[in-house]
């Protein structure tokens, strides 16, 4: 079971690596815009659109990895006083019955929106560049889907006792690698 979950975890790792590369794209596009605008007096039509689309995409594509390594805000001033097993069961409940279903719904809605944008050739209507929006919507849907999968993976780990709240998976990777 742990090997299977580790393989599923690799989806979050892979999307996090893509997000890292997207940061470079974001920085280069903004740098190009600044140089083009201020050095040559020729602003681009596409820089703003690329910036918000890449930023929104990389944020959601890395969300599963963020959950995996506990790089998120955790408010546990009450539950941290409980026994470890009770903490795990509380997290299991919230992950399986609240967070997971909510993000599964968000994933479904985002996927429908991405498919609709692809089928209709929808473009950004307020942009002079008018880029196709389905790649952006698709990245959002993919990020939400992998985040949802990671929620259930972590829930299974809480159920089996293989994960403790606040315990980063990075520690595990460092000690094994």
Secondary structure, DSSP 8 states (H G I E B T S, - for coil): -HHHHHHHHHHHHHHHHHHHHHHHHHHHHHHHHHHHHHHHS---SSHHHHHHHHHHHHHHHTHHHHHHTT-S----TTGGGS-HHHHHHHHHHHIIIIIHHHHHHHHHHHHHHHHHHHHHT-B-TT-SS--BSHHHHHHHHHHHHHHHHHHHHHHHHHHHT---TT--HHHHHHHH-
